[in-house]
Amino acid sequence: GSVDGRTIVTSSTDYTDHGGGYGAARLGRLFGMAKDYGWPVIIFVDGGGSRARHPRAGQGHIEISGQRGRFTIIDGMAELSGAVPTVAIVSGPAFAGHASLAGFSDCLIATRGSAIGMGGPPMVEAALGKRLTPHELAGAEMHEGTGGIDLLVADEDEAIAAARRFVAFLAPGDASSPASADAKTLMDIVPDDGPYDMHDVINVVTDKSSFFELRPRFAAALITGLAQIGGRTVGVLANQPSVAEGAIDDACASKGSRFIELCNAYGYPIVSLIDSPGSGRPNRWHARPLMAHQRRVVPLLAVQLRRARGLTGPVMAGFDSGAGLPALYLGWPAVETGWRDSHSATVDHNAFDDIIEPAETRERLLRMLRHLPDFTRPPG
């Protein structure tokens, strides 16, 4: 099929037909074609895992068994990540192999009332003697809070719309698209001290209605999502001062590292909006975004609004040396860097490329993005 003129691979299983089990090698074959030709993959994965034998075998139906092509189903999904976008939609129960397919996807969208788990209710009942519904055992609402899914939506129509939107970021948007609000409002949005909603800043910096947030209910002190600035797709990585002051805990570090890897795989530049008191006591989880930045080849454009204490700077923008060095590091006049004012930081530490007025933020990012080459990957 196609989405906005772009060819995609799509597949759906029916839970009411033998539990939606995969019984043929066709999907693995399609994954191979997606890898070869650069086709995005959108699959519906409701079911209870693979089946050993096709139900119509012996009834005049020719069964394809075993591997056909270079991929089986699971290793195909794993290898496609970073080569082409993979989206999984779960709108019912998804267990065993179906849950694996969902988990290997780059973007996992689930509807309310659906369920995702490795062992289904029959297995749990056999092992523990407890009879649970799929939703009681592994409801999507639970996964939303623990980071197991990227987006929870009301129904299949919303899920399909979200999948189409995720894939649409592969193409450039309208270069003349305005922001959602006037840049001058940034001075009113961000106070000198205290909480504020970083979403309001994102809406001013990015193109109107372009922000597509991922994992919004998990590790809410860190915001991750895709957007466009002047029609160019970017990943947005931002602290959220309205939640725990934007502190970067273990969950935020894990969420951030996965998002950095996603943008790097797709070739999307990253815009990092920084305002955090730090990470408390750093641990191995905080090492993950640091390593992701060191492996990152896409450029990162950083804007520090106020604070960047402790490990905030390296976690949000990479180290000041090596592969993670930001392509552009801007600061607002009231930034705090451990020195009394931004002038001292600039002179003594070369911390910023420039100190700008908040109203200049979108235009400065847009100008830099226009100079940067295309980092999206060729297919295959």
ZIVENFEN-V66594 format. One record per run of one state. SS is the DSSP state (a for helix, b for strand, c for the rest). FROM is the first residue (numbers start at 1). TO is the last residue. If there is no record, write none. Layout:
SS;FROM;TO / SS;FROM;TO
//
This chain:
c;1;1 / b;2;3 / c;4;5 / b;6;12 / c;13;17 / a;18;20 / c;21;25 / a;26;37 / c;38;39 / b;40;44 / c;45;46 / b;47;47 / c;48;56 / b;57;57 / c;58;60 / b;61;61 / c;62;72 / a;73;80 / c;81;85 / b;86;90 / c;91;92 / b;93;95 / c;96;96 / a;97;104 / c;105;106 / b;107;111 / c;112;114 / b;115;117 / c;118;120 / a;121;128 / c;129;133 / a;134;138 / b;139;139 / a;140;146 / c;147;150 / b;151;153 / c;154;155 / a;156;168 / c;169;178 / b;179;179 / c;180;182 / a;183;189 / c;190;197 / a;198;205 / c;206;206 / b;207;207 / c;208;211 / b;212;214 / c;215;221 / b;222;229 / c;230;231 / b;232;239 / c;240;243 / a;244;246 / c;247;249 / a;250;266 / c;267;268 / b;269;276 / c;277;283 / a;284;295 / c;296;299 / b;300;308 / c;309;311 / a;312;317 / c;318;321 / a;322;324 / c;325;327 / b;328;332 / c;333;335 / b;336;336 / c;337;341 / a;342;349 / c;350;353 / b;354;356 / c;357;357 / a;358;371 / c;372;380
//
